[in-house]
Amino acid sequence: TEELITTAARDALGTTVVHVRGEPVDLADPWPRARLIDLASESTGLDYARVGIRSQKTRWGSCSRRGHISLNDQLVFVPPATTDYLMIHELCHTRHLDHSRAFWRLVESHCPDYREHDARLGRAREFVPDWFLLDLYG
């Protein structure tokens, strides 16, 4: 599927490189996208064990009990502030694995406008180009 995404990106854009926050990110190499969680981890003081990038139909991210964070590769198309929120959301799960009041207080302490970004994630598929979804929805 990575090859299909790379080919589709190259055909649609003429390149596999897009810019995120002004920095080039090569869609053929998923690991530079994971750098964003490092920035969020440093700014919040919340650590994680490992990060992975996957194509997922229903989730933008997840966090396991062991602190393994999984991020959806489609986040590269989501507005940067909303991506930042998702990183904070998943990092907060390293402290609270549920969506308890304590979890949401922690999220809010790092992202006061989290409600706006959480709602935007509900509509975020509209930001993902059709060519990128070929491997998921064929």
Secondary structure, DSSP 8 states (H G I E B T S, - for coil): -HHHHHHHHHHHHSSSEEEETTEEEETT-SGGGGHHHHHHHHHHT---SEEEEE--SS-SEEE-TT-EEEEEGGGGGS-HHHHHHHHHHHHHTTT-SS--HHHHHHHHHH-TTHHHHHHHHHTGGGGS-GGGGHHHH-
